[in-house]
Amino acid sequence: MAGVGGIADVGKDAKLDLNAVVTSIDVALASANKNVKEKIGGVSGEGADDPAKLAELQHAINSWSVMYNIRSTVVKSIKDVMMSILQKV
């Protein structure tokens, strides 16, 4: 059974691929970044006065911000775990 975000089969010998976790987050972040760029293009020119397009842009920016914060938190957590392991060796 394929896992999500780098997590293989859940069970006794389950493995976590940290690179796959970060890569899957990066893919989602790239998608959010592309969405923000598209929304910015939609509000240029005549779309600058359209409240619906501005709300869509704000939502896209908020989604990007959440994804970026998740990535930062995950990377920091991985770093902290690695440092903890190294200190105990």
Steps between C-alpha positions, in 0.01 A plus 500: 500500500647836401520761768426868503774756546779246531329273750511138388274220622385563852605211717789344683763583237360837387758742364490874458683657207567858611610606152167382360314697768685821416465436126123451527472824696715677239268377224199642685689826564590531130135450411394768750768734361374445144144568616605831661678608180188418296279697738738799488469491122122499538491823700727700272336754274120499514489223761653728763156634594324162511436405866452133410839479329666683790340255744628208290849652506485544877389139542782378274756702698363363828523144365859562387585641841358195678696263273821697552451491879435124490819446299703714739361317802566156351856586397573646845352193669714268287808707584417490873454122492829453316683724748347309790613169352852632440526630857413158638760317291 
